Amino acid sequence: MLNYLDADIAVIGAGPSGARAAALLSANGYKVSIFERDSQPGIPLHCTGIVSKECFDFYKFPSSLILHEIQSFNLRSPKGKGAVVGRDKVQAYVLDRLKLDLHLVNLALEAGARLITSTEVKDLEWSEDHIVLNLNKNGSFEKFRARASVLATGYGASLARRLGFNRKMEVISGCQALVETSGDQQVEIFTGKNYGKGGFGWIVPHTKGHALCGVLTHKHSYKIMENHIKQLQKESRIGKVRSIYRTRPIPLGINGISVLDRVIGVGDVVNQVKPTTGGGIYYGLLGADAAADILSNALEANDLSAIALAPYEKRWKGIMASEIANGYNLRKLTEQLPDSMLEKMHKLLRIPGVKKILTSGSMPFDWHSGPLTKFVNLLSRQITQ
Ligand SMILES: Cc1cc2nc3c(=O)[nH]c(=O)nc-3n(C[C@H](O)[C@H](O)[C@H](O)COP(=O)(O)OP(=O)(O)OC[C@H]3O[C@@H](n4cnc5c(N)ncnc54)[C@H](O)[C@@H]3O)c2cc1C
């Protein structure tokens, strides 16, 4: 490393994607510093913490992160009719999202990375052989020099926008609250125009006696979440609201850049998110794996130009771009369906033979948009024939 530099790599953001990239780059022998704007990774909370079994197993997460196993969920029609969709084995887990973030950061620290909290990266400047981060550390301004940077700020951070990421993106917005419940709570998904165009609501079991109640929708997500909660309280399904999580935008579809000279973007900041559900933990981790690999090669070759980093874009898009594009198209298709059509589709879903298609192994949790689109088209044809 050039002796006037502070690190080889500056990772900006200590969410799952940044922490994973930091762990791998440190394990590859590079000196890594992670900058986190907030005082602790994982806080404030915003996420439900659902990951597929595939993701959980692949990243060898410890079982201490699991709050609940998900085998099935209850899909509610616009009129509130239920259809339990599931399999006879675990599909996914509800994880304690704070513990997940801390686990991933700890892996990075154990591999040798340094974590610097309460420090916002305000801007980047490029020099011939390094990059300069302008930091705001509790009101005092400092500079930090590194050979390259991993941008892992999540979606919509002002730094990312200034650098040209997240421009002209379509987004949906998610928000949720921790509520009191009594007894066992199943995962339930709520559909229909009450949740806005293309929107849906949920209840997901959380810690004992608590559930997360939230919505994902294009506009007025906070108001729609309030209505969702009020309705469930009216039905005596849930009790008091314990805390309301931060509302967050989620990018939809494939668009925009993912590398600059000496900069590589991972996670939500480069749209590594499923447009159907808004789930981004697994895709962000897969993106971080690809980024760490390509960046390590570029550091080794001492060529950190955007051209040298471009194979990263090809690599991550090869893994998930078609799923993201199909998921986006599926979202657009379902956004057009009136409640009457959704109600009819839901009725068909209650026929065991039809439901079996949905619950067969051909629709993996993270790679579902192709078969699900065929399924929605099949139901539409059945109804309109
Ligand atoms: C309501 C809701 C529910 C969700 N539920 C799920 C779910 O169940 N399963 C799932 O897979 N996904 C879910 N998601 C999506 C998931 O939360 C994101 O995809 C995931 O957190 C993205 O990880 P990330 O590391 O890219 O970014 P983030 O987790 O957003 O982390 C980015 C970090 O960067 C920091 N940062 C930002 N700017 C700067 C800066 N300039 N300097 C320093 N630090 C900075 C932030 O403080 C933050 O800690 C949900 C999202 C929402 C809104």
The ligand as a Gaussian input file, in Angstrom:
#p B3LYP/6-31G(d) Opt

LIG

0 1
 C      -40.130000      -2.069000       5.269000
 C      -39.024000      -2.885000       4.658000
 C      -38.967000      -4.253000       4.885000
 C      -37.961000      -5.026000       4.296000
 N      -37.949000      -6.368000       4.530000
 C      -37.016000      -7.143000       3.933000
 C      -36.994000      -8.545000       4.162000
 O      -37.815000      -9.086000       4.908000
 N      -36.038000      -9.290000       3.530000
 C      -35.113000      -8.715000       2.691000
 O      -34.290000      -9.438000       2.112000
 N      -35.101000      -7.379000       2.483000
 C      -36.015000      -6.580000       3.086000
 N      -35.992000      -5.228000       2.893000
 C      -34.920000      -4.655000       2.067000
 C      -33.593000      -4.663000       2.849000
 O      -33.778000      -4.004000       4.070000
 C      -32.499000      -3.987000       2.018000
 O      -32.483000      -4.585000       0.740000
 C      -31.124000      -4.146000       2.671000
 O      -31.082000      -3.530000       3.929000
 C      -30.060000      -3.514000       1.770000
 O      -28.809000      -3.660000       2.386000
 P      -27.637000      -2.635000       2.035000
 O      -26.456000      -3.120000       2.794000
 O      -27.532000      -2.448000       0.578000
 O      -28.130000      -1.221000       2.614000
 P      -28.613000      -0.805000       4.059000
 O      -29.028000      -1.957000       4.864000
 O      -29.599000       0.291000       3.827000
 O      -27.300000      -0.194000       4.731000
 C      -26.734000       1.012000       4.269000
 C      -25.929000       1.634000       5.401000
 O      -25.179000       2.731000       4.877000
 C      -25.195000       3.797000       5.815000
 N      -24.915000       5.039000       5.077000
 C      -25.694000       5.630000       4.137000
 N      -25.075000       6.721000       3.641000
 C      -23.883000       6.823000       4.279000
 C      -22.796000       7.741000       4.190000
 N      -22.808000       8.768000       3.329000
 N      -21.726000       7.554000       5.005000
 C      -21.697000       6.503000       5.879000
 N      -22.699000       5.605000       6.004000
 C      -23.773000       5.754000       5.197000
 C      -26.597000       3.722000       6.399000
 O      -26.662000       4.381000       7.651000
 C      -26.807000       2.205000       6.505000
 O      -26.372000       1.701000       7.740000
 C      -36.981000      -4.416000       3.467000
 C      -37.016000      -3.038000       3.242000
 C      -38.026000      -2.271000       3.830000
 C      -38.058000      -0.798000       3.571000

